[in-house]
Amino acid sequence: MSRIGKQPVVIPSGVDVKQDGQQITVKGPKGQLALTLHAGISAAVEEKLVSLSIPEGQEKELSPFYGLDRALLQNNVIGVTEGYKKELEIVGTGYLAKLAGKKVELSIGFSHPVFIDIPSDLEVEIPKPTEISITGIDKQKVGHLAAVIRKVRKPEPYKGKGIRYKGEIVKIKPGKQLGAGG
């Protein structure tokens, strides 16, 4: 049995949780998110807690989804109250980003600029030409957009140039050694 799944999700004040069969809707000050539970997992919405449960005898099949559903529900509660934010930084001479309407325009060493669409429920800010900040209420969408932007030019291991998460440590490999005769 999942240890995470057994823990109830605490509902903070200002958040409304409604259940309609397998569908759980979380509404808060920043917006509204919905989650569909896996078949067989049931939820009990109480005053300030949401508890998930598995029927007797199906623990082996449903245990992985039990913890997953609880974690996704917790992410939804955090998203509608605080929101999520991912920050990227661009390293490299002449590498920069700018907003072009509802797209991010990246100039990162290719012969052409790269455009990436911004989903309507996410906000992208570029405080400096070498920094990108993505905010939204859905943790999965925020992380996915950050991963798509990073994938355009991953940090390379010899000079460290490319797009990386803020605070990410890129392990730099040594180059070829000169004078090592063979």
C-alpha positions, 0 to 999 in steps of 0.5 A: 500500500502506498504511504503517500496515498494514505495521507489525507489532502488538507484543504486550505481556507478559500479553496472549494473541492467538489466531487462528481463520481471520479471527477474532483474539481478544485477551485481557489483564488487563482483558478480552477483545476479538475482531476479524474481519479483512476478507476477503483479509487474512491475519494471522501471529501470532508470539511477540510480534508480529502481522503482517498481509498482502495477497495479491499482485495485490489491493493496490489493493482491499484497501489501505484495509482493510489499515491499518484492520484493523491499527489496530483490532487495535492498539486492541484490544491497548491496550484489554485492557492499559490501557483507554480513557477519555473525559471530558465536561464540562457547561457552563451554569447549572443543567445537571447529570448524575447516575447513576440505576441503569444510566442517566445522567440529564441535566438540561440545560435541557429541560422533562424529564430525559434518560436515556441507557442505559449498556452493560454493558461500560462504566463511567460515573462522575460525580465532579462534577455537571458532569463525566462520565467513561466508561471501557472496553476497547473504544475504539469503544464508549467514543467512541460513548457519549461522542458520544451524550451530547454530542449531547443538547446540543451546545455552542452558539456564542454562550454556549458552553453545553452538553456538550463533551469535556474540553479541547474549545475552543468558538469563540464567535461575537460577538452582534449589535452595538448602535449600528451604524446602517444 
